[in-house]
Amino acid sequence: MTETQIAHIRENWGAVAPVADQAAAIFYDTLFALNPSVKPMFATSDMTEQGKKLMQMLAVVVKGLDRLETILPAVEALGRRHGGYGVEDRHYDDVGAALIATLGGALGTAFTAAHRDAWIEAYGLLASVMKQAAAEPIRA
């Protein structure tokens, strides 16, 4: 990721963070609309708490984008956990689309094509790490 891409993401995040709870609710509503088959994965989840976890993880990622080596172990662990929840590679496309739609809706004109591309790049990188970690055998 370039410094400019990281700056775009952090700029957007600064506007999203104050409305994190609402953004998380919109994200999950969008995800479930895009792919209703994933909703049962959250049947026993407290969605308010789930939204907080999502936003906390995004905050960690945004903060660590310029030091990826510091966040990759957490991203890998998240990928392994998601694999255990039944998340499949194909679900990552829907999550990415829901993220981009949520950001676009929340940020309006502040979500320029350059911002969108930066988020897509970051999400693609992190999703790739998560998928790879989920596919690895569990070490004892």
OpenMM code with the backbone's topology and positions (N, CA, C; nanometers):
from openmm import Vec3, app, unit

residues = "MET THR GLU THR GLN ILE ALA HIS ILE ARG GLU ASN TRP GLY ALA VAL ALA PRO VAL ALA ASP GLN ALA ALA ALA ILE PHE TYR ASP THR LEU PHE ALA LEU ASN PRO SER VAL LYS PRO MET PHE ALA THR SER ASP MET THR GLU GLN GLY LYS LYS LEU MET GLN MET LEU ALA VAL VAL VAL LYS GLY LEU ASP ARG LEU GLU THR ILE LEU PRO ALA VAL GLU ALA LEU GLY ARG ARG HIS GLY GLY TYR GLY VAL GLU ASP ARG HIS TYR ASP ASP VAL GLY ALA ALA LEU ILE ALA THR LEU GLY GLY ALA LEU GLY THR ALA PHE THR ALA ALA HIS ARG ASP ALA TRP ILE GLU ALA TYR GLY LEU LEU ALA SER VAL MET LYS GLN ALA ALA ALA GLU PRO ILE ARG ALA".split()
positions = [
    Vec3(0.0845, -0.1176, 0.0000),
    Vec3(0.0000, 0.0000, 0.0000),
    Vec3(0.0886, 0.1233, 0.0000),
    Vec3(0.0438, 0.2224, -0.0738),
    Vec3(0.1208, 0.3454, -0.0796),
    Vec3(0.0837, 0.4368, 0.0374),
    Vec3(0.1687, 0.5333, 0.0632),
    Vec3(0.1401, 0.6315, 0.1687),
    Vec3(0.0120, 0.7080, 0.1372),
    Vec3(-0.0109, 0.7373, 0.0107),
    Vec3(-0.1323, 0.8097, -0.0289),
    Vec3(-0.2558, 0.7258, -0.0020),
    Vec3(-0.2505, 0.5977, -0.0345),
    Vec3(-0.3643, 0.5093, -0.0072),
    Vec3(-0.3928, 0.5014, 0.1423),
    Vec3(-0.2880, 0.4875, 0.2193),
    Vec3(-0.3049, 0.4822, 0.3649),
    Vec3(-0.3653, 0.6125, 0.4162),
    Vec3(-0.3198, 0.7233, 0.3640),
    Vec3(-0.3743, 0.8533, 0.4050),
    Vec3(-0.5229, 0.8643, 0.3698),
    Vec3(-0.5607, 0.8158, 0.2528),
    Vec3(-0.7023, 0.8176, 0.2132),
    Vec3(-0.7877, 0.7348, 0.3102),
    Vec3(-0.7385, 0.6173, 0.3437),
    Vec3(-0.8125, 0.5306, 0.4340),
    Vec3(-0.8255, 0.5958, 0.5714),
    Vec3(-0.7169, 0.6509, 0.6205),
    Vec3(-0.7221, 0.7143, 0.7526),
    Vec3(-0.8119, 0.8377, 0.7527),
    Vec3(-0.8108, 0.9107, 0.6445),
    Vec3(-0.8994, 1.0272, 0.6332),
    Vec3(-1.0455, 0.9827, 0.6430),
    Vec3(-1.0811, 0.8818, 0.5659),
    Vec3(-1.2177, 0.8300, 0.5711),
    Vec3(-1.2512, 0.7741, 0.7088),
    Vec3(-1.1590, 0.7000, 0.7674),
    Vec3(-1.1850, 0.6386, 0.8967),
    Vec3(-1.2121, 0.7448, 1.0033),
    Vec3(-1.1431, 0.8565, 0.9942),
    Vec3(-1.1663, 0.9652, 1.0886),
    Vec3(-1.3099, 1.0141, 1.0861),
    Vec3(-1.3738, 1.0048, 0.9701),
    Vec3(-1.5136, 1.0463, 0.9578),
    Vec3(-1.6095, 0.9347, 0.9983),
    Vec3(-1.5689, 0.8097, 0.9832),
    Vec3(-1.6561, 0.6963, 1.0152),
    Vec3(-1.6524, 0.6637, 1.1643),
    Vec3(-1.5368, 0.6719, 1.2271),
    Vec3(-1.5212, 0.6305, 1.3664),
    Vec3(-1.6246, 0.6920, 1.4610),
    Vec3(-1.6585, 0.8204, 1.4489),
    Vec3(-1.7575, 0.8768, 1.5413),
    Vec3(-1.8975, 0.8158, 1.5275),
    Vec3(-1.9266, 0.7541, 1.4151),
    Vec3(-2.0584, 0.6923, 1.3930),
    Vec3(-2.0426, 0.5409, 1.3735),
    Vec3(-1.9458, 0.4835, 1.4438),
    Vec3(-1.9098, 0.3432, 1.4247),
    Vec3(-2.0271, 0.2492, 1.4475),
    Vec3(-2.1082, 0.2736, 1.5506),
    Vec3(-2.2196, 0.1823, 1.5784),
    Vec3(-2.3197, 0.1804, 1.4634),
    Vec3(-2.3520, 0.2968, 1.4120),
    Vec3(-2.4454, 0.3042, 1.3001),
    Vec3(-2.3841, 0.2425, 1.1745),
    Vec3(-2.2559, 0.2693, 1.1518),
    Vec3(-2.1886, 0.2134, 1.0344),
    Vec3(-2.1866, 0.0607, 1.0409),
    Vec3(-2.1630, 0.0058, 1.1597),
    Vec3(-2.1611, -0.1404, 1.1749),
    Vec3(-2.2984, -0.1990, 1.1448),
    Vec3(-2.4034, -0.1350, 1.1940),
    Vec3(-2.5391, -0.1846, 1.1675),
    Vec3(-2.5694, -0.1812, 1.0182),
    Vec3(-2.5297, -0.0739, 0.9524),
    Vec3(-2.5511, -0.0626, 0.8075),
    Vec3(-2.4702, -0.1697, 0.7346),
    Vec3(-2.3472, -0.1916, 0.7796),
    Vec3(-2.2628, -0.2939, 0.7175),
    Vec3(-2.3320, -0.4308, 0.7215),
    Vec3(-2.3781, -0.4715, 0.8387),
    Vec3(-2.4398, -0.6043, 0.8492),
    Vec3(-2.5725, -0.6108, 0.7743),
    Vec3(-2.6515, -0.5047, 0.7772),
    Vec3(-2.7740, -0.5025, 0.6968),
    Vec3(-2.7413, -0.5207, 0.5487),
    Vec3(-2.6367, -0.4521, 0.5043),
    Vec3(-2.5948, -0.4618, 0.3638),
    Vec3(-2.5431, -0.6009, 0.3321),
    Vec3(-2.4611, -0.6556, 0.4208),
    Vec3(-2.4078, -0.7902, 0.3998),
    Vec3(-2.5206, -0.8920, 0.3884),
    Vec3(-2.6183, -0.8841, 0.4782),
    Vec3(-2.7284, -0.9807, 0.4771),
    Vec3(-2.8182, -0.9620, 0.3554),
    Vec3(-2.8279, -0.8390, 0.3055),
    Vec3(-2.9049, -0.8154, 0.1831),
    Vec3(-2.8314, -0.8732, 0.0618),
    Vec3(-2.6993, -0.8582, 0.0602),
    Vec3(-2.6191, -0.9104, -0.0510),
    Vec3(-2.6163, -1.0627, -0.0520),
    Vec3(-2.6087, -1.1227, 0.0672),
    Vec3(-2.5980, -1.2680, 0.0757),
    Vec3(-2.6727, -1.3174, 0.2001),
    Vec3(-2.8029, -1.3386, 0.1872),
    Vec3(-2.8814, -1.3846, 0.3026),
    Vec3(-2.8327, -1.5169, 0.3620),
    Vec3(-2.7594, -1.5952, 0.2846),
    Vec3(-2.7141, -1.7248, 0.3361),
    Vec3(-2.6118, -1.7113, 0.4490),
    Vec3(-2.5520, -1.5937, 0.4682),
    Vec3(-2.4554, -1.5781, 0.5766),
    Vec3(-2.5224, -1.5399, 0.7084),
    Vec3(-2.6460, -1.4962, 0.7027),
    Vec3(-2.7139, -1.4508, 0.8245),
    Vec3(-2.7204, -1.5585, 0.9331),
    Vec3(-2.7459, -1.6849, 0.8994),
    Vec3(-2.7482, -1.7874, 1.0045),
    Vec3(-2.6158, -1.8007, 1.0808),
    Vec3(-2.5045, -1.7600, 1.0214),
    Vec3(-2.3763, -1.7648, 1.0915),
    Vec3(-2.3768, -1.6736, 1.2146),
    Vec3(-2.4696, -1.5780, 1.2161),
    Vec3(-2.4775, -1.4802, 1.3242),
    Vec3(-2.6005, -1.5023, 1.4125),
    Vec3(-2.6653, -1.6180, 1.3982),
    Vec3(-2.7919, -1.6442, 1.4676),
    Vec3(-2.7799, -1.6302, 1.6189),
    Vec3(-2.6674, -1.6667, 1.6745),
    Vec3(-2.6513, -1.6583, 1.8201),
    Vec3(-2.5683, -1.5380, 1.8631),
    Vec3(-2.5382, -1.4506, 1.7690),
    Vec3(-2.4541, -1.3346, 1.7994),
    Vec3(-2.5364, -1.2169, 1.8471),
    Vec3(-2.4815, -1.1450, 1.9428),
    Vec3(-2.5342, -1.0142, 1.9802),
    Vec3(-2.4799, -0.9181, 1.8740),
    Vec3(-2.5673, -0.8713, 1.7866),
    Vec3(-2.5205, -0.7936, 1.6714),
    Vec3(-2.4611, -0.6588, 1.7113),
    Vec3(-2.5030, -0.6034, 1.8233),
    Vec3(-2.4399, -0.4800, 1.8706),
    Vec3(-2.2953, -0.5082, 1.9084),
    Vec3(-2.2745, -0.6171, 1.9794),
    Vec3(-2.1389, -0.6566, 2.0178),
    Vec3(-2.0567, -0.6953, 1.8944),
    Vec3(-2.1182, -0.7656, 1.8013),
    Vec3(-2.0512, -0.8036, 1.6776),
    Vec3(-2.0062, -0.6793, 1.6017),
    Vec3(-2.0926, -0.5792, 1.5961),
    Vec3(-2.0577, -0.4539, 1.5292),
    Vec3(-1.9413, -0.3839, 1.5960),
    Vec3(-1.9393, -0.3864, 1.7287),
    Vec3(-1.8267, -0.3261, 1.8018),
    Vec3(-1.6960, -0.3979, 1.7682),
    Vec3(-1.7012, -0.5317, 1.7617),
    Vec3(-1.5815, -0.6090, 1.7269),
    Vec3(-1.5327, -0.5743, 1.5864),
    Vec3(-1.6275, -0.5626, 1.4940),
    Vec3(-1.5917, -0.5254, 1.3569),
    Vec3(-1.5206, -0.3904, 1.3547),
    Vec3(-1.5792, -0.2938, 1.4199),
    Vec3(-1.5222, -0.1591, 1.4177),
    Vec3(-1.3885, -0.1524, 1.4916),
    Vec3(-1.3744, -0.2292, 1.5989),
    Vec3(-1.2467, -0.2333, 1.6694),
    Vec3(-1.1381, -0.2927, 1.5809),
    Vec3(-1.1721, -0.3996, 1.5094),
    Vec3(-1.0736, -0.4610, 1.4205),
    Vec3(-1.0372, -0.3662, 1.3070),
    Vec3(-1.1369, -0.2987, 1.2520),
    Vec3(-1.1070, -0.2023, 1.1461),
    Vec3(-1.0165, -0.0908, 1.1984),
    Vec3(-1.0400, -0.0461, 1.3198),
    Vec3(-0.9556, 0.0582, 1.3786),
    Vec3(-0.8113, 0.0106, 1.3921),
    Vec3(-0.7927, -0.1131, 1.4364),
    Vec3(-0.6580, -0.1702, 1.4481),
    Vec3(-0.5919, -0.1758, 1.3108),
    Vec3(-0.6662, -0.2203, 1.2118),
    Vec3(-0.6118, -0.2308, 1.0765),
    Vec3(-0.5734, -0.0932, 1.0234),
    Vec3(-0.6621, 0.0024, 1.0363),
    Vec3(-0.6345, 0.1372, 0.9857),
    Vec3(-0.5099, 0.1942, 1.0529),
    Vec3(-0.4998, 0.1755, 1.1832),
    Vec3(-0.3840, 0.2273, 1.2565),
    Vec3(-0.2550, 0.1587, 1.2124),
    Vec3(-0.2620, 0.0300, 1.1773),
    Vec3(-0.1416, -0.0458, 1.1463),
    Vec3(-0.1076, -0.0605, 0.9994),
    Vec3(-0.1787, 0.0083, 0.9126),
    Vec3(-0.1535, -0.0104, 0.7690),
    Vec3(-0.0110, 0.0227, 0.7268),
    Vec3(0.0524, 0.1144, 0.7954),
    Vec3(0.1898, 0.1484, 0.7578),
    Vec3(0.2924, 0.0583, 0.8268),
    Vec3(0.2431, -0.0346, 0.9079),
    Vec3(0.3282, -0.1324, 0.9751),
    Vec3(0.2571, -0.2675, 0.9693),
    Vec3(0.2341, -0.3147, 0.8493),
    Vec3(0.1553, -0.4374, 0.8310),
    Vec3(0.2072, -0.5552, 0.9118),
    Vec3(0.3384, -0.5636, 0.9258),
    Vec3(0.3948, -0.6776, 0.9983),
    Vec3(0.3440, -0.6829, 1.1422),
    Vec3(0.3004, -0.5700, 1.1963),
    Vec3(0.2521, -0.5688, 1.3347),
    Vec3(0.1074, -0.6178, 1.3471),
    Vec3(0.0313, -0.6088, 1.2394),
    Vec3(-0.1093, -0.6496, 1.2471),
    Vec3(-0.1375, -0.7833, 1.1798),
    Vec3(-0.0445, -0.8312, 1.0976),
    Vec3(-0.0703, -0.9557, 1.0244),
    Vec3(-0.0966, -1.0757, 1.1152),
    Vec3(-0.0281, -1.0910, 1.2278),
    Vec3(-0.0627, -1.2054, 1.3146),
    Vec3(-0.2091, -1.2001, 1.3615),
    Vec3(-0.2587, -1.0836, 1.3945),
    Vec3(-0.3991, -1.0711, 1.4364),
    Vec3(-0.4931, -1.0993, 1.3196),
    Vec3(-0.4569, -1.0557, 1.2002),
    Vec3(-0.5392, -1.0795, 1.0817),
    Vec3(-0.5404, -1.2290, 1.0490),
    Vec3(-0.4255, -1.2939, 1.0613),
    Vec3(-0.4196, -1.4387, 1.0381),
    Vec3(-0.5065, -1.5130, 1.1396),
    Vec3(-0.4979, -1.4744, 1.2657),
    Vec3(-0.5795, -1.5388, 1.3695),
    Vec3(-0.7275, -1.5179, 1.3409),
    Vec3(-0.7629, -1.4005, 1.2959),
    Vec3(-0.9016, -1.3723, 1.2603),
    Vec3(-0.9462, -1.4618, 1.1448),
    Vec3(-0.8599, -1.4805, 1.0485),
    Vec3(-0.8914, -1.5686, 0.9361),
    Vec3(-0.9138, -1.7120, 0.9806),
    Vec3(-0.8291, -1.7592, 1.0716),
    Vec3(-0.8462, -1.8956, 1.1224),
    Vec3(-0.9788, -1.9086, 1.1979),
    Vec3(-1.0110, -1.8088, 1.2810),
    Vec3(-1.1388, -1.8132, 1.3540),
    Vec3(-1.2559, -1.8131, 1.2568),
    Vec3(-1.2482, -1.7288, 1.1548),
    Vec3(-1.3583, -1.7228, 1.0584),
    Vec3(-1.3739, -1.8539, 0.9831),
    Vec3(-1.2638, -1.9197, 0.9535),
    Vec3(-1.2721, -2.0506, 0.8908),
    Vec3(-1.3481, -2.1485, 0.9795),
    Vec3(-1.3254, -2.1398, 1.1099),
    Vec3(-1.3962, -2.2248, 1.2044),
    Vec3(-1.5444, -2.1932, 1.2149),
    Vec3(-1.5821, -2.0704, 1.1786),
    Vec3(-1.7235, -2.0310, 1.1813),
    Vec3(-1.7973, -2.0738, 1.0549),
    Vec3(-1.7235, -2.1294, 0.9593),
    Vec3(-1.7863, -2.1714, 0.8345),
    Vec3(-1.7746, -2.0708, 0.7219),
    Vec3(-1.6969, -1.9648, 0.7429),
    Vec3(-1.6763, -1.8658, 0.6372),
    Vec3(-1.5960, -1.9300, 0.5253),
    Vec3(-1.6437, -1.9126, 0.4039),
    Vec3(-1.5775, -1.9675, 0.2856),
    Vec3(-1.5155, -1.8530, 0.2062),
    Vec3(-1.4207, -1.8861, 0.1209),
    Vec3(-1.3535, -1.7836, 0.0403),
    Vec3(-1.4533, -1.6938, -0.0323),
    Vec3(-1.5598, -1.7541, -0.0847),
    Vec3(-1.6565, -1.6762, -0.1630),
    Vec3(-1.7273, -1.5697, -0.0795),
    Vec3(-1.7334, -1.5876, 0.0514),
    Vec3(-1.8001, -1.4900, 0.1375),
    Vec3(-1.7223, -1.3588, 0.1465),
    Vec3(-1.5922, -1.3665, 0.1251),
    Vec3(-1.5097, -1.2461, 0.1364),
    Vec3(-1.5478, -1.1406, 0.0321),
    Vec3(-1.5939, -1.1834, -0.0844),
    Vec3(-1.6371, -1.0869, -0.1855),
    Vec3(-1.7581, -1.0081, -0.1371),
    Vec3(-1.8524, -1.0769, -0.0737),
    Vec3(-1.9711, -1.0092, -0.0215),
    Vec3(-1.9359, -0.9141, 0.0925),
    Vec3(-1.8447, -0.9557, 0.1779),
    Vec3(-1.8015, -0.8694, 0.2883),
    Vec3(-1.7340, -0.7447, 0.2320),
    Vec3(-1.6489, -0.7627, 0.1331),
    Vec3(-1.5836, -0.6469, 0.0710),
    Vec3(-1.6838, -0.5527, 0.0069),
    Vec3(-1.7811, -0.6093, -0.0628),
    Vec3(-1.8842, -0.5253, -0.1264),
    Vec3(-1.9659, -0.4514, -0.0216),
    Vec3(-1.9976, -0.5184, 0.0900),
    Vec3(-2.0734, -0.4536, 0.1971),
    Vec3(-1.9916, -0.3427, 0.2613),
    Vec3(-1.8628, -0.3650, 0.2791),
    Vec3(-1.7764, -0.2619, 0.3363),
    Vec3(-1.7718, -0.1389, 0.2469),
    Vec3(-1.7492, -0.1602, 0.1192),
    Vec3(-1.7398, -0.0476, 0.0259),
    Vec3(-1.8734, 0.0264, 0.0172),
    Vec3(-1.9831, -0.0469, 0.0124),
    Vec3(-2.1149, 0.0170, 0.0078),
    Vec3(-2.1419, 0.0970, 0.1349),
    Vec3(-2.1048, 0.0427, 0.2492),
    Vec3(-2.1244, 0.1125, 0.3767),
    Vec3(-2.0435, 0.2410, 0.3805),
    Vec3(-1.9179, 0.2320, 0.3422),
    Vec3(-1.8333, 0.3515, 0.3418),
    Vec3(-1.8854, 0.4557, 0.2437),
    Vec3(-1.9239, 0.4110, 0.1253),
    Vec3(-1.9772, 0.5031, 0.0261),
    Vec3(-2.1022, 0.5736, 0.0749),
    Vec3(-2.1914, 0.4976, 0.1382),
    Vec3(-2.3141, 0.5572, 0.1897),
    Vec3(-2.2890, 0.6519, 0.3045),
    Vec3(-2.1976, 0.6152, 0.3926),
    Vec3(-2.1700, 0.6971, 0.5105),
    Vec3(-2.0924, 0.8235, 0.4769),
    Vec3(-2.0039, 0.8146, 0.3791),
    Vec3(-1.9128, 0.9252, 0.3511),
    Vec3(-1.9562, 1.0147, 0.2363),
    Vec3(-2.0468, 0.9691, 0.1545),
    Vec3(-2.0950, 1.0513, 0.0438),
    Vec3(-1.9820, 1.0959, -0.0475),
    Vec3(-1.9768, 1.2248, -0.0752),
    Vec3(-1.8778, 1.2778, -0.1697),
    Vec3(-1.7348, 1.2701, -0.1166),
    Vec3(-1.7177, 1.2486, 0.0138),
    Vec3(-1.5833, 1.2334, 0.0694),
    Vec3(-1.5222, 1.0981, 0.0318),
    Vec3(-1.6065, 1.0087, -0.0204),
    Vec3(-1.5598, 0.8763, -0.0625),
    Vec3(-1.5354, 0.8818, -0.2123),
    Vec3(-1.4214, 0.9382, -0.2487),
    Vec3(-1.3870, 0.9550, -0.3891),
    Vec3(-1.3415, 0.8227, -0.4493),
    Vec3(-1.3200, 0.8228, -0.5782),
    Vec3(-1.2705, 0.7022, -0.6452),
    Vec3(-1.1354, 0.6610, -0.5873),
    Vec3(-1.0510, 0.7575, -0.5543),
    Vec3(-0.9200, 0.7262, -0.4967),
    Vec3(-0.9359, 0.6626, -0.3583),
    Vec3(-1.0293, 0.7149, -0.2798),
    Vec3(-1.0553, 0.6558, -0.1476),
    Vec3(-1.1083, 0.5129, -0.1639),
    Vec3(-1.2026, 0.4982, -0.2537),
    Vec3(-1.2617, 0.3660, -0.2787),
    Vec3(-1.1537, 0.2667, -0.3196),
    Vec3(-1.0686, 0.3070, -0.4127),
    Vec3(-0.9624, 0.2175, -0.4587),
    Vec3(-0.8663, 0.1801, -0.3457),
    Vec3(-0.8378, 0.2756, -0.2577),
    Vec3(-0.7478, 0.2487, -0.1450),
    Vec3(-0.8100, 0.1448, -0.0512),
    Vec3(-0.9395, 0.1607, -0.0207),
    Vec3(-1.0072, 0.0640, 0.0647),
    Vec3(-1.0133, -0.0737, -0.0009),
    Vec3(-1.0394, -0.0772, -0.1296),
    Vec3(-1.0434, -0.2054, -0.2010),
    Vec3(-0.9069, -0.2736, -0.1951),
    Vec3(-0.8018, -0.1975, -0.2129),
    Vec3(-0.6655, -0.2521, -0.2057),
    Vec3(-0.6380, -0.3087, -0.0663),
    Vec3(-0.6699, -0.2315, 0.0365),
    Vec3(-0.6449, -0.2761, 0.1735),
    Vec3(-0.7280, -0.3997, 0.2063),
    Vec3(-0.8558, -0.3955, 0.1717),
    Vec3(-0.9417, -0.5101, 0.2011),
    Vec3(-0.8931, -0.6335, 0.1265),
    Vec3(-0.8569, -0.6186, 0.0015),
    Vec3(-0.8089, -0.7317, -0.0777),
    Vec3(-0.6859, -0.7954, -0.0154),
    Vec3(-0.5956, -0.7132, 0.0306),
    Vec3(-0.4740, -0.7630, 0.0948),
    Vec3(-0.5080, -0.8407, 0.2220),
    Vec3(-0.5908, -0.7812, 0.3065),
    Vec3(-0.6252, -0.8446, 0.4330),
    Vec3(-0.7112, -0.9692, 0.4138),
    Vec3(-0.8037, -0.9648, 0.3205),
    Vec3(-0.8867, -1.0820, 0.2922),
    Vec3(-0.8001, -1.1971, 0.2416),
    Vec3(-0.7009, -1.1651, 0.1612),
    Vec3(-0.6105, -1.2678, 0.1108),
    Vec3(-0.5349, -1.3350, 0.2256),
    Vec3(-0.4880, -1.2559, 0.3199),
    Vec3(-0.4178, -1.3099, 0.4362),
    Vec3(-0.5121, -1.3968, 0.5193),
    Vec3(-0.6354, -1.3510, 0.5388),
    Vec3(-0.7322, -1.4274, 0.6172),
    Vec3(-0.7662, -1.5596, 0.5498),
    Vec3(-0.7881, -1.5571, 0.4184),
    Vec3(-0.8213, -1.6807, 0.3470),
    Vec3(-0.7064, -1.7807, 0.3533),
    Vec3(-0.5859, -1.7309, 0.3362),
    Vec3(-0.4696, -1.8194, 0.3416),
    Vec3(-0.4563, -1.8817, 0.4810),
    Vec3(-0.4755, -1.8007, 0.5846),
    Vec3(-0.4646, -1.8526, 0.7213),
    Vec3(-0.5741, -1.9562, 0.7503),
    Vec3(-0.6942, -1.9309, 0.6993),
    Vec3(-0.8050, -2.0242, 0.7213),
    Vec3(-0.7796, -2.1580, 0.6535),
    Vec3(-0.7044, -2.1573, 0.5444),
    Vec3(-0.6775, -2.2797, 0.4689),
    Vec3(-0.5640, -2.3616, 0.5273),
    Vec3(-0.4848, -2.3012, 0.6151),
    Vec3(-0.3698, -2.3727, 0.6725),
    Vec3(-0.4172, -2.4697, 0.7793),
    Vec3(-0.3489, -2.5827, 0.7882),
    Vec3(-0.3841, -2.6776, 0.8947),
    Vec3(-0.3575, -2.6148, 1.0313),
    Vec3(-0.4403, -2.6498, 1.1272),
    Vec3(-0.4235, -2.5992, 1.2626),
    Vec3(-0.3046, -2.6680, 1.3257),
    Vec3(-0.2173, -2.5871, 1.3824),
    Vec3(-0.0969, -2.6415, 1.4478),
    Vec3(-0.1282, -2.6695, 1.5936),
    Vec3(-0.0790, -2.7812, 1.6415),
    Vec3(-0.1010, -2.8168, 1.7823),
    Vec3(0.0006, -2.7528, 1.8730),
] * unit.nanometer
topology = app.Topology()
chain = topology.addChain("A")
for resn in residues:
    res = topology.addResidue(resn, chain)
    for name in ("N", "CA", "C"):
        topology.addAtom(name, app.Element.getBySymbol(name[0]), res)
